[in-house]
Amino acid sequence: MSVPPRAVQLNEANAFLKEHPEVQFVDLLIADMNGVVRGKRIERASLHKVYEKGINLPASLFALDINGATVESTGLGLDIGDSDRICYPIPDTLCKEPWQKRPTAQLLMTMHELDGNPFFADPREVLRQVVQKFDELGLTICAAFELEFYLIDQENVNGRPQPPRSPISGKRPHSTQVYLIDDLDEYVDCLQDMLEAAKEQDLPADAIVKESAPAQFEVNLHHTNDALKACDHALLLKRLIKNIAYDHEMDSTFMAKPYPGQAGNGLHVHISLLDKKTGQNIFATEDPEQHAPLRHAIAGILDTMPASMAFLCPNVNSYRRFGAQFYVPNAPSWGLDNRTVAVRVPTGSSDAIRIEHRVAGADANPYLMMAAILAGIHHGLTNELDPGEPIEGNSYEQLEQSLPNNLRDALRQLDDSEVLNKYISPDYIDIFVACKEAELQEFETTISDLEYNWYLHTV
């Protein structure tokens, strides 16, 4: 006799509490539209109730702007009485929070309607709907993220960030030294604690690389054969990095462009597709330039890339990251082992051929980013689209900027996209656009310091 799913989850809770009698609290986490983690903290004794009955949170959690205010034009706030939905645990996400002084665990949640059906506006559900289309094709998605971030000082200068002083030398870094091991040594305790904490939380972070700006680093996550879990990993890794940095009296930022004149923070993702029956990578080939499944998938990504930009680059600041000198592609393009293109195909091993998507910023919600990219791949595969010839050499010298270069244009393209509206609920796209347009309106009506400097005494 098979064990009912709820009983299986209760067994998970029982085993965890038995193994960790010291745990006092559990943080119940759910990611909003912006990838900001929200939720509740409960006492240990209440964990069983969470597994049995879930917890109530308002549907408006998925209608919040970047400041946490409900955007009423979404229809998820006062229009429905700010009513609750029910959130259930995501299996295999219960773990300790290594940074807490009081022993605390965490558990990822996902929102459902009161009748048990998934809630359409949960970004994790948006992705699940797209993943289902690959299940119908007999394909499993294998994915891994690369996440860039800056360590910054806890004290800002006139509201602006600055690199933290090195715990080793006491100096602030100022030079651009990509891949420099010495810079890893400057922050070795903090960075090593991040990797060790990731291991404790079963997050497959297997490397940290020094990036091309002062105190900027990249963490690589190992691939997993589950697109939803890959996004869970990226989301939880961001939370881990922030908290470990706090423990070392530093801060961190995933803002797309925190410093003018320095590289922005990107969120690259590697994707391959496995045949469910054989387990073989359908992109595997000795000739990636001519391999039909790979070409179709790339073509679909390129075709939907302009309309996907609002999910890949969801904030006003996101578009400041683009520029040839910072290896951020601004036109749909692809190539083999070419880091100047939007879609790179690493070709080191024929059986490990995959797609590397290089456009999104670290400020993207990983679930929505993945949903948009997978929608493009499915669109390309099922319509047998052709991507044209790969770019060789510097794509910035061969292609003019054609992707949306601001949030307003990106939102218009998303709203108008017939293809993405087939994969992602139009009702959800309406909510997303409403939230981002509300942020844009506030941004555009705020008078900046630069305006005062330019105009207050000169016109």
Secondary structure as a PSIPRED ss2 file (coil, helix, strand):
# PSIPRED VFORMAT (PSIPRED V4.0)

   1 M C   1.000  0.000  0.000
   2 S C   1.000  0.000  0.000
   3 V C   1.000  0.000  0.000
   4 P C   1.000  0.000  0.000
   5 P H   0.000  1.000  0.000
   6 R H   0.000  1.000  0.000
   7 A H   0.000  1.000  0.000
   8 V H   0.000  1.000  0.000
   9 Q H   0.000  1.000  0.000
  10 L H   0.000  1.000  0.000
  11 N H   0.000  1.000  0.000
  12 E H   0.000  1.000  0.000
  13 A H   0.000  1.000  0.000
  14 N H   0.000  1.000  0.000
  15 A H   0.000  1.000  0.000
  16 F H   0.000  1.000  0.000
  17 L H   0.000  1.000  0.000
  18 K H   0.000  1.000  0.000
  19 E H   0.000  1.000  0.000
  20 H C   1.000  0.000  0.000
  21 P C   1.000  0.000  0.000
  22 E C   1.000  0.000  0.000
  23 V C   1.000  0.000  0.000
  24 Q C   1.000  0.000  0.000
  25 F E   0.000  0.000  1.000
  26 V E   0.000  0.000  1.000
  27 D E   0.000  0.000  1.000
  28 L E   0.000  0.000  1.000
  29 L E   0.000  0.000  1.000
  30 I E   0.000  0.000  1.000
  31 A E   0.000  0.000  1.000
  32 D C   1.000  0.000  0.000
  33 M C   1.000  0.000  0.000
  34 N C   1.000  0.000  0.000
  35 G C   1.000  0.000  0.000
  36 V C   1.000  0.000  0.000
  37 V E   0.000  0.000  1.000
  38 R E   0.000  0.000  1.000
  39 G E   0.000  0.000  1.000
  40 K E   0.000  0.000  1.000
  41 R E   0.000  0.000  1.000
  42 I E   0.000  0.000  1.000
  43 E E   0.000  0.000  1.000
  44 R H   0.000  1.000  0.000
  45 A H   0.000  1.000  0.000
  46 S H   0.000  1.000  0.000
  47 L H   0.000  1.000  0.000
  48 H H   0.000  1.000  0.000
  49 K H   0.000  1.000  0.000
  50 V H   0.000  1.000  0.000
  51 Y H   0.000  1.000  0.000
  52 E H   0.000  1.000  0.000
  53 K H   0.000  1.000  0.000
  54 G C   1.000  0.000  0.000
  55 I E   0.000  0.000  1.000
  56 N E   0.000  0.000  1.000
  57 L E   0.000  0.000  1.000
  58 P E   0.000  0.000  1.000
  59 A H   0.000  1.000  0.000
  60 S H   0.000  1.000  0.000
  61 L H   0.000  1.000  0.000
  62 F H   0.000  1.000  0.000
  63 A H   0.000  1.000  0.000
  64 L E   0.000  0.000  1.000
  65 D C   1.000  0.000  0.000
  66 I C   1.000  0.000  0.000
  67 N C   1.000  0.000  0.000
  68 G C   1.000  0.000  0.000
  69 A C   1.000  0.000  0.000
  70 T E   0.000  0.000  1.000
  71 V C   1.000  0.000  0.000
  72 E H   0.000  1.000  0.000
  73 S H   0.000  1.000  0.000
  74 T H   0.000  1.000  0.000
  75 G C   1.000  0.000  0.000
  76 L C   1.000  0.000  0.000
  77 G C   1.000  0.000  0.000
  78 L H   0.000  1.000  0.000
  79 D H   0.000  1.000  0.000
  80 I H   0.000  1.000  0.000
  81 G C   1.000  0.000  0.000
  82 D C   1.000  0.000  0.000
  83 S C   1.000  0.000  0.000
  84 D E   0.000  0.000  1.000
  85 R E   0.000  0.000  1.000
  86 I E   0.000  0.000  1.000
  87 C E   0.000  0.000  1.000
  88 Y E   0.000  0.000  1.000
  89 P E   0.000  0.000  1.000
  90 I C   1.000  0.000  0.000
  91 P C   1.000  0.000  0.000
  92 D C   1.000  0.000  0.000
  93 T C   1.000  0.000  0.000
  94 L C   1.000  0.000  0.000
  95 C E   0.000  0.000  1.000
  96 K E   0.000  0.000  1.000
  97 E C   1.000  0.000  0.000
  98 P C   1.000  0.000  0.000
  99 W C   1.000  0.000  0.000
 100 Q C   1.000  0.000  0.000
 101 K C   1.000  0.000  0.000
 102 R C   1.000  0.000  0.000
 103 P C   1.000  0.000  0.000
 104 T E   0.000  0.000  1.000
 105 A E   0.000  0.000  1.000
 106 Q E   0.000  0.000  1.000
 107 L E   0.000  0.000  1.000
 108 L E   0.000  0.000  1.000
 109 M E   0.000  0.000  1.000
 110 T E   0.000  0.000  1.000
 111 M E   0.000  0.000  1.000
 112 H E   0.000  0.000  1.000
 113 E C   1.000  0.000  0.000
 114 L C   1.000  0.000  0.000
 115 D C   1.000  0.000  0.000
 116 G C   1.000  0.000  0.000
 117 N C   1.000  0.000  0.000
 118 P E   0.000  0.000  1.000
 119 F C   1.000  0.000  0.000
 120 F C   1.000  0.000  0.000
 121 A C   1.000  0.000  0.000
 122 D C   1.000  0.000  0.000
 123 P H   0.000  1.000  0.000
 124 R H   0.000  1.000  0.000
 125 E H   0.000  1.000  0.000
 126 V H   0.000  1.000  0.000
 127 L H   0.000  1.000  0.000
 128 R H   0.000  1.000  0.000
 129 Q H   0.000  1.000  0.000
 130 V H   0.000  1.000  0.000
 131 V H   0.000  1.000  0.000
 132 Q H   0.000  1.000  0.000
 133 K H   0.000  1.000  0.000
 134 F H   0.000  1.000  0.000
 135 D H   0.000  1.000  0.000
 136 E H   0.000  1.000  0.000
 137 L C   1.000  0.000  0.000
 138 G C   1.000  0.000  0.000
 139 L E   0.000  0.000  1.000
 140 T E   0.000  0.000  1.000
 141 I E   0.000  0.000  1.000
 142 C E   0.000  0.000  1.000
 143 A E   0.000  0.000  1.000
 144 A E   0.000  0.000  1.000
 145 F E   0.000  0.000  1.000
 146 E E   0.000  0.000  1.000
 147 L E   0.000  0.000  1.000
 148 E E   0.000  0.000  1.000
 149 F E   0.000  0.000  1.000
 150 Y E   0.000  0.000  1.000
 151 L E   0.000  0.000  1.000
 152 I E   0.000  0.000  1.000
 153 D C   1.000  0.000  0.000
 154 Q C   1.000  0.000  0.000
 155 E C   1.000  0.000  0.000
 156 N C   1.000  0.000  0.000
 157 V E   0.000  0.000  1.000
 158 N C   1.000  0.000  0.000
 159 G C   1.000  0.000  0.000
 160 R E   0.000  0.000  1.000
 161 P C   1.000  0.000  0.000
 162 Q C   1.000  0.000  0.000
 163 P C   1.000  0.000  0.000
 164 P C   1.000  0.000  0.000
 165 R C   1.000  0.000  0.000
 166 S C   1.000  0.000  0.000
 167 P C   1.000  0.000  0.000
 168 I C   1.000  0.000  0.000
 169 S C   1.000  0.000  0.000
 170 G C   1.000  0.000  0.000
 171 K C   1.000  0.000  0.000
 172 R C   1.000  0.000  0.000
 173 P C   1.000  0.000  0.000
 174 H C   1.000  0.000  0.000
 175 S C   1.000  0.000  0.000
 176 T C   1.000  0.000  0.000
 177 Q C   1.000  0.000  0.000
 178 V C   1.000  0.000  0.000
 179 Y C   1.000  0.000  0.000
 180 L C   1.000  0.000  0.000
 181 I H   0.000  1.000  0.000
 182 D H   0.000  1.000  0.000
 183 D H   0.000  1.000  0.000
 184 L H   0.000  1.000  0.000
 185 D H   0.000  1.000  0.000
 186 E H   0.000  1.000  0.000
 187 Y C   1.000  0.000  0.000
 188 V H   0.000  1.000  0.000
 189 D H   0.000  1.000  0.000
 190 C H   0.000  1.000  0.000
 191 L H   0.000  1.000  0.000
 192 Q H   0.000  1.000  0.000
 193 D H   0.000  1.000  0.000
 194 M H   0.000  1.000  0.000
 195 L H   0.000  1.000  0.000
 196 E H   0.000  1.000  0.000
 197 A H   0.000  1.000  0.000
 198 A H   0.000  1.000  0.000
 199 K H   0.000  1.000  0.000
 200 E H   0.000  1.000  0.000
 201 Q C   1.000  0.000  0.000
 202 D C   1.000  0.000  0.000
 203 L C   1.000  0.000  0.000
 204 P C   1.000  0.000  0.000
 205 A E   0.000  0.000  1.000
 206 D E   0.000  0.000  1.000
 207 A E   0.000  0.000  1.000
 208 I E   0.000  0.000  1.000
 209 V E   0.000  0.000  1.000
 210 K E   0.000  0.000  1.000
 211 E C   1.000  0.000  0.000
 212 S C   1.000  0.000  0.000
 213 A C   1.000  0.000  0.000
 214 P C   1.000  0.000  0.000
 215 A C   1.000  0.000  0.000
 216 Q E   0.000  0.000  1.000
 217 F E   0.000  0.000  1.000
 218 E E   0.000  0.000  1.000
 219 V E   0.000  0.000  1.000
 220 N E   0.000  0.000  1.000
 221 L E   0.000  0.000  1.000
 222 H C   1.000  0.000  0.000
 223 H C   1.000  0.000  0.000
 224 T E   0.000  0.000  1.000
 225 N C   1.000  0.000  0.000
 226 D C   1.000  0.000  0.000
 227 A H   0.000  1.000  0.000
 228 L H   0.000  1.000  0.000
 229 K H   0.000  1.000  0.000
 230 A H   0.000  1.000  0.000
 231 C H   0.000  1.000  0.000
 232 D H   0.000  1.000  0.000
 233 H H   0.000  1.000  0.000
 234 A H   0.000  1.000  0.000
 235 L H   0.000  1.000  0.000
 236 L H   0.000  1.000  0.000
 237 L H   0.000  1.000  0.000
 238 K H   0.000  1.000  0.000
 239 R H   0.000  1.000  0.000
 240 L H   0.000  1.000  0.000
 241 I H   0.000  1.000  0.000
 242 K H   0.000  1.000  0.000
 243 N H   0.000  1.000  0.000
 244 I H   0.000  1.000  0.000
 245 A H   0.000  1.000  0.000
 246 Y H   0.000  1.000  0.000
 247 D H   0.000  1.000  0.000
 248 H C   1.000  0.000  0.000
 249 E C   1.000  0.000  0.000
 250 M C   1.000  0.000  0.000
 251 D E   0.000  0.000  1.000
 252 S E   0.000  0.000  1.000
 253 T E   0.000  0.000  1.000
 254 F C   1.000  0.000  0.000
 255 M C   1.000  0.000  0.000
 256 A C   1.000  0.000  0.000
 257 K C   1.000  0.000  0.000
 258 P C   1.000  0.000  0.000
 259 Y C   1.000  0.000  0.000
 260 P C   1.000  0.000  0.000
 261 G C   1.000  0.000  0.000
 262 Q C   1.000  0.000  0.000
 263 A C   1.000  0.000  0.000
 264 G C   1.000  0.000  0.000
 265 N C   1.000  0.000  0.000
 266 G E   0.000  0.000  1.000
 267 L E   0.000  0.000  1.000
 268 H E   0.000  0.000  1.000
 269 V E   0.000  0.000  1.000
 270 H E   0.000  0.000  1.000
 271 I E   0.000  0.000  1.000
 272 S E   0.000  0.000  1.000
 273 L E   0.000  0.000  1.000
 274 L E   0.000  0.000  1.000
 275 D E   0.000  0.000  1.000
 276 K C   1.000  0.000  0.000
 277 K C   1.000  0.000  0.000
 278 T C   1.000  0.000  0.000
 279 G C   1.000  0.000  0.000
 280 Q C   1.000  0.000  0.000
 281 N E   0.000  0.000  1.000
 282 I C   1.000  0.000  0.000
 283 F C   1.000  0.000  0.000
 284 A C   1.000  0.000  0.000
 285 T C   1.000  0.000  0.000
 286 E C   1.000  0.000  0.000
 287 D C   1.000  0.000  0.000
 288 P C   1.000  0.000  0.000
 289 E C   1.000  0.000  0.000
 290 Q C   1.000  0.000  0.000
 291 H C   1.000  0.000  0.000
 292 A H   0.000  1.000  0.000
 293 P H   0.000  1.000  0.000
 294 L H   0.000  1.000  0.000
 295 R H   0.000  1.000  0.000
 296 H H   0.000  1.000  0.000
 297 A H   0.000  1.000  0.000
 298 I H   0.000  1.000  0.000
 299 A H   0.000  1.000  0.000
 300 G H   0.000  1.000  0.000
 301 I H   0.000  1.000  0.000
 302 L H   0.000  1.000  0.000
 303 D H   0.000  1.000  0.000
 304 T H   0.000  1.000  0.000
 305 M H   0.000  1.000  0.000
 306 P H   0.000  1.000  0.000
 307 A H   0.000  1.000  0.000
 308 S H   0.000  1.000  0.000
 309 M H   0.000  1.000  0.000
 310 A H   0.000  1.000  0.000
 311 F H   0.000  1.000  0.000
 312 L H   0.000  1.000  0.000
 313 C C   1.000  0.000  0.000
 314 P C   1.000  0.000  0.000
 315 N C   1.000  0.000  0.000
 316 V H   0.000  1.000  0.000
 317 N H   0.000  1.000  0.000
 318 S H   0.000  1.000  0.000
 319 Y H   0.000  1.000  0.000
 320 R H   0.000  1.000  0.000
 321 R H   0.000  1.000  0.000
 322 F C   1.000  0.000  0.000
 323 G E   0.000  0.000  1.000
 324 A H   0.000  1.000  0.000
 325 Q H   0.000  1.000  0.000
 326 F H   0.000  1.000  0.000
 327 Y C   1.000  0.000  0.000
 328 V E   0.000  0.000  1.000
 329 P C   1.000  0.000  0.000
 330 N C   1.000  0.000  0.000
 331 A C   1.000  0.000  0.000
 332 P C   1.000  0.000  0.000
 333 S C   1.000  0.000  0.000
 334 W E   0.000  0.000  1.000
 335 G E   0.000  0.000  1.000
 336 L E   0.000  0.000  1.000
 337 D C   1.000  0.000  0.000
 338 N C   1.000  0.000  0.000
 339 R C   1.000  0.000  0.000
 340 T C   1.000  0.000  0.000
 341 V C   1.000  0.000  0.000
 342 A C   1.000  0.000  0.000
 343 V E   0.000  0.000  1.000
 344 R E   0.000  0.000  1.000
 345 V E   0.000  0.000  1.000
 346 P C   1.000  0.000  0.000
 347 T C   1.000  0.000  0.000
 348 G C   1.000  0.000  0.000
 349 S C   1.000  0.000  0.000
 350 S H   0.000  1.000  0.000
 351 D H   0.000  1.000  0.000
 352 A H   0.000  1.000  0.000
 353 I C   1.000  0.000  0.000
 354 R C   1.000  0.000  0.000
 355 I E   0.000  0.000  1.000
 356 E E   0.000  0.000  1.000
 357 H E   0.000  0.000  1.000
 358 R C   1.000  0.000  0.000
 359 V C   1.000  0.000  0.000
 360 A C   1.000  0.000  0.000
 361 G E   0.000  0.000  1.000
 362 A C   1.000  0.000  0.000
 363 D C   1.000  0.000  0.000
 364 A C   1.000  0.000  0.000
 365 N C   1.000  0.000  0.000
 366 P H   0.000  1.000  0.000
 367 Y H   0.000  1.000  0.000
 368 L H   0.000  1.000  0.000
 369 M H   0.000  1.000  0.000
 370 M H   0.000  1.000  0.000
 371 A H   0.000  1.000  0.000
 372 A H   0.000  1.000  0.000
 373 I H   0.000  1.000  0.000
 374 L H   0.000  1.000  0.000
 375 A H   0.000  1.000  0.000
 376 G H   0.000  1.000  0.000
 377 I H   0.000  1.000  0.000
 378 H H   0.000  1.000  0.000
 379 H H   0.000  1.000  0.000
 380 G H   0.000  1.000  0.000
 381 L H   0.000  1.000  0.000
 382 T H   0.000  1.000  0.000
 383 N H   0.000  1.000  0.000
 384 E C   1.000  0.000  0.000
 385 L C   1.000  0.000  0.000
 386 D C   1.000  0.000  0.000
 387 P C   1.000  0.000  0.000
 388 G C   1.000  0.000  0.000
 389 E C   1.000  0.000  0.000
 390 P C   1.000  0.000  0.000
 391 I C   1.000  0.000  0.000
 392 E C   1.000  0.000  0.000
 393 G C   1.000  0.000  0.000
 394 N C   1.000  0.000  0.000
 395 S H   0.000  1.000  0.000
 396 Y H   0.000  1.000  0.000
 397 E H   0.000  1.000  0.000
 398 Q H   0.000  1.000  0.000
 399 L C   1.000  0.000  0.000
 400 E C   1.000  0.000  0.000
 401 Q C   1.000  0.000  0.000
 402 S C   1.000  0.000  0.000
 403 L C   1.000  0.000  0.000
 404 P C   1.000  0.000  0.000
 405 N C   1.000  0.000  0.000
 406 N C   1.000  0.000  0.000
 407 L H   0.000  1.000  0.000
 408 R H   0.000  1.000  0.000
 409 D H   0.000  1.000  0.000
 410 A H   0.000  1.000  0.000
 411 L H   0.000  1.000  0.000
 412 R H   0.000  1.000  0.000
 413 Q H   0.000  1.000  0.000
 414 L H   0.000  1.000  0.000
 415 D H   0.000  1.000  0.000
 416 D H   0.000  1.000  0.000
 417 S C   1.000  0.000  0.000
 418 E H   0.000  1.000  0.000
 419 V H   0.000  1.000  0.000
 420 L H   0.000  1.000  0.000
 421 N H   0.000  1.000  0.000
 422 K H   0.000  1.000  0.000
 423 Y H   0.000  1.000  0.000
 424 I C   1.000  0.000  0.000
 425 S C   1.000  0.000  0.000
 426 P H   0.000  1.000  0.000
 427 D H   0.000  1.000  0.000
 428 Y H   0.000  1.000  0.000
 429 I H   0.000  1.000  0.000
 430 D H   0.000  1.000  0.000
 431 I H   0.000  1.000  0.000
 432 F H   0.000  1.000  0.000
 433 V H   0.000  1.000  0.000
 434 A H   0.000  1.000  0.000
 435 C H   0.000  1.000  0.000
 436 K H   0.000  1.000  0.000
 437 E H   0.000  1.000  0.000
 438 A H   0.000  1.000  0.000
 439 E H   0.000  1.000  0.000
 440 L H   0.000  1.000  0.000
 441 Q H   0.000  1.000  0.000
 442 E H   0.000  1.000  0.000
 443 F H   0.000  1.000  0.000
 444 E H   0.000  1.000  0.000
 445 T H   0.000  1.000  0.000
 446 T C   1.000  0.000  0.000
 447 I C   1.000  0.000  0.000
 448 S C   1.000  0.000  0.000
 449 D H   0.000  1.000  0.000
 450 L H   0.000  1.000  0.000
 451 E H   0.000  1.000  0.000
 452 Y H   0.000  1.000  0.000
 453 N H   0.000  1.000  0.000
 454 W H   0.000  1.000  0.000
 455 Y H   0.000  1.000  0.000
 456 L C   1.000  0.000  0.000
 457 H C   1.000  0.000  0.000
 458 T C   1.000  0.000  0.000
 459 V C   1.000  0.000  0.000
